[in-house]
Amino acid sequence: MSSSSKSAYFQPRTLKEASDLLIAHPRSAKLVAGGTDLVPALSRDHARRVKVISLKKLEELKGIRQHGKNEVFIGAMTTHSELAESPLINKYFPALSKASSLVGSPSIRNLGTIGGNIANASPSADTAPPLLAYGAKAIIRGQAGEKQVRIEHFFTGPSAHILAKGEILRGFVLTYQEESFSDYEKLGIRKAMEIAIASACVSIGLRDGIYCQHIRIALGAVAPTPIRAVKAEKIVEGKTITPDLIRKAARVAMQETRPISDIRASADYRKKMVASLVERLVLHASSTRAESSLKG
Ligand SMILES: Cc1cc2nc3c(=O)[nH]c(=O)nc-3n(C[C@H](O)[C@H](O)[C@H](O)COP(=O)(O)OP(=O)(O)OC[C@H]3O[C@@H](n4cnc5c(N)ncnc54)[C@H](O)[C@@H]3O)c2cc1C
């Protein structure tokens, strides 16, 4: 089945074998995880002579587990359903659980993986803003060994990323902070089976419910890649949170976006919605924290 002029399906057992196959078929090889992005794309392109390399048998890409102090490893083959249901992810990275629970439909969530969602590099990928907000690192395995790359350096444009020939996403490492609050919001026309028109994730550490020790604000579907609103973060970080400060940060987040107009929404609408999502998430975080510090 390995003739270069024919289609073929491979099921490697090790990452080395999968990487070697990518090198051996540089133009025709395609990795497949759940296939929910790849298979429709291949049929749209009437693809011929594709060498499909399945990642299903690669144990190194599976599992969610504690990974050293305050760190959790998520294998690239973890499905959205697994992320939505994992007690560890729900406890430490609730915005990632929520984002995964909002992907497509139950059947898409049962097949689609976090590795595929990130490697597909859509600006609207639901798991990207939480990974950015949690400061995740992507673990990449290639011919030269393994490296870790901060997730903000992974995306280079719509459907484009830094993976070089022979490189495969093995998983992600996320660091948690006990006292932080995080949430994800996705704006779509429908409640299910909807790609985000705009999305936002905030992870924030508050002292006494009002003083912002650290914050990350990440946005989806409003720029060529998922982004962090770094200037907006600087407005809030190291300050006592007030409604005025939150509104200012939300306006600055809006200015950091570069959305497009398309069939689902205009660029102008997307910008306005970013301000509203960020304001709502930070207000919610500060009111939730203020309540719990009053109780505790
Ligand atoms: C009906 C429908 C609804 C959808 N709804 C949503 C939604 O609401 N939100 C959303 O974000 N997405 C949505 N998607 C897109 C898709 O389901 C997700 O992006 C999913 O997470 C892709 O994962 P997968 O495992 O199926 O990827 P695949 O289709 O298997 O792969 C996607 C791409 O990533 C590459 N790849 C996969 N794994 C790796 C790896 N470990 N290393 C390197 N490259 C890799 C593949 O080569 C391919 O280019 C939807 C898709 C459909 C068909």
The ligand as an SDF file (V2000), in Angstrom:
LIG
                    3D

 53 58  0  0  0  0  0  0  0  0999 V2000
  -20.4310   19.3820   12.2740 C   0  0  0  0  0  0  0  0  0  0  0  0
  -19.1610   19.9340   12.8940 C   0  0  0  0  0  0  0  0  0  0  0  0
  -19.2470   20.8240   13.9520 C   0  0  0  0  0  0  0  0  0  0  0  0
  -18.0970   21.3530   14.5140 C   0  0  0  0  0  0  0  0  0  0  0  0
  -18.2120   22.2240   15.5670 N   0  0  0  0  0  0  0  0  0  0  0  0
  -17.1030   22.7630   16.1100 C   0  0  0  0  0  0  0  0  0  0  0  0
  -17.2030   23.6790   17.1860 C   0  0  0  0  0  0  0  0  0  0  0  0
  -18.2790   24.0230   17.6730 O   0  0  0  0  0  0  0  0  0  0  0  0
  -16.0420   24.1890   17.6940 N   0  0  0  0  0  0  0  0  0  0  0  0
  -14.8200   23.8450   17.2020 C   0  0  0  0  0  0  0  0  0  0  0  0
  -13.8040   24.3370   17.7090 O   0  0  0  0  0  0  0  0  0  0  0  0
  -14.7000   22.9590   16.1930 N   0  0  0  0  0  0  0  0  0  0  0  0
  -15.7890   22.4210   15.6400 C   0  0  0  0  0  0  0  0  0  0  0  0
  -15.6770   21.5300   14.6070 N   0  0  0  0  0  0  0  0  0  0  0  0
  -14.3620   21.1980   14.0940 C   0  0  0  0  0  0  0  0  0  0  0  0
  -13.7370   19.9030   14.6760 C   0  0  0  0  0  0  0  0  0  0  0  0
  -14.7100   19.0170   15.1540 O   0  0  0  0  0  0  0  0  0  0  0  0
  -12.7350   20.1870   15.8030 C   0  0  0  0  0  0  0  0  0  0  0  0
  -11.7590   21.0950   15.3430 O   0  0  0  0  0  0  0  0  0  0  0  0
  -12.0760   18.9040   16.3100 C   0  0  0  0  0  0  0  0  0  0  0  0
  -11.4870   19.1440   17.5640 O   0  0  0  0  0  0  0  0  0  0  0  0
  -11.0130   18.3760   15.3660 C   0  0  0  0  0  0  0  0  0  0  0  0
  -10.4150   17.2460   15.9600 O   0  0  0  0  0  0  0  0  0  0  0  0
  -10.1880   15.8860   15.1610 P   0  0  0  0  0  0  0  0  0  0  0  0
   -9.5510   14.9540   16.1140 O   0  0  0  0  0  0  0  0  0  0  0  0
  -11.4390   15.4290   14.5230 O   0  0  0  0  0  0  0  0  0  0  0  0
   -9.1580   16.3930   14.0590 O   0  0  0  0  0  0  0  0  0  0  0  0
   -8.8190   15.7590   12.5950 P   0  0  0  0  0  0  0  0  0  0  0  0
   -9.9170   16.0720   11.6570 O   0  0  0  0  0  0  0  0  0  0  0  0
   -8.4380   14.3240   12.7650 O   0  0  0  0  0  0  0  0  0  0  0  0
   -7.5340   16.6050   12.2730 O   0  0  0  0  0  0  0  0  0  0  0  0
   -7.6060   18.0070   12.0740 C   0  0  0  0  0  0  0  0  0  0  0  0
   -6.2410   18.5100   11.5790 C   0  0  0  0  0  0  0  0  0  0  0  0
   -5.2710   18.4010   12.6050 O   0  0  0  0  0  0  0  0  0  0  0  0
   -4.1970   17.5330   12.2130 C   0  0  0  0  0  0  0  0  0  0  0  0
   -3.8740   16.7690   13.4230 N   0  0  0  0  0  0  0  0  0  0  0  0
   -4.7430   16.0500   14.1820 C   0  0  0  0  0  0  0  0  0  0  0  0
   -4.1070   15.5840   15.2730 N   0  0  0  0  0  0  0  0  0  0  0  0
   -2.8180   16.0250   15.1920 C   0  0  0  0  0  0  0  0  0  0  0  0
   -1.6650   15.8770   16.0400 C   0  0  0  0  0  0  0  0  0  0  0  0
   -1.7180   15.2020   17.2150 N   0  0  0  0  0  0  0  0  0  0  0  0
   -0.5060   16.4570   15.6410 N   0  0  0  0  0  0  0  0  0  0  0  0
   -0.4470   17.1730   14.4910 C   0  0  0  0  0  0  0  0  0  0  0  0
   -1.4850   17.3490   13.6530 N   0  0  0  0  0  0  0  0  0  0  0  0
   -2.6630   16.7810   14.0160 C   0  0  0  0  0  0  0  0  0  0  0  0
   -4.7390   16.7050   11.0650 C   0  0  0  0  0  0  0  0  0  0  0  0
   -3.7080   16.3080   10.1800 O   0  0  0  0  0  0  0  0  0  0  0  0
   -5.6900   17.6990   10.4020 C   0  0  0  0  0  0  0  0  0  0  0  0
   -4.9610   18.5790    9.5780 O   0  0  0  0  0  0  0  0  0  0  0  0
  -16.8230   20.9780   14.0180 C   0  0  0  0  0  0  0  0  0  0  0  0
  -16.7380   20.0610   12.9520 C   0  0  0  0  0  0  0  0  0  0  0  0
  -17.8830   19.5400   12.3990 C   0  0  0  0  0  0  0  0  0  0  0  0
  -17.7790   18.5560   11.2620 C   0  0  0  0  0  0  0  0  0  0  0  0
  1  2  1  0
  2  3  1  0
  2 52  2  0
  3  4  2  0
  4  5  1  0
  4 50  1  0
  5  6  2  0
  6  7  1  0
  6 13  1  0
  7  8  2  0
  7  9  1  0
  9 10  1  0
 10 11  2  0
 10 12  1  0
 12 13  2  0
 13 14  1  0
 14 15  1  0
 14 50  1  0
 15 16  1  0
 16 17  1  0
 16 18  1  0
 18 19  1  0
 18 20  1  0
 20 21  1  0
 20 22  1  0
 22 23  1  0
 23 24  1  0
 24 25  2  0
 24 26  1  0
 24 27  1  0
 27 28  1  0
 28 29  2  0
 28 30  1  0
 28 31  1  0
 31 32  1  0
 32 33  1  0
 33 34  1  0
 33 48  1  0
 34 35  1  0
 35 36  1  0
 35 46  1  0
 36 37  1  0
 36 45  1  0
 37 38  2  0
 38 39  1  0
 39 40  1  0
 39 45  2  0
 40 41  1  0
 40 42  2  0
 42 43  1  0
 43 44  2  0
 44 45  1  0
 46 47  1  0
 46 48  1  0
 48 49  1  0
 50 51  2  0
 51 52  1  0
 52 53  1  0
M  END
$$$$
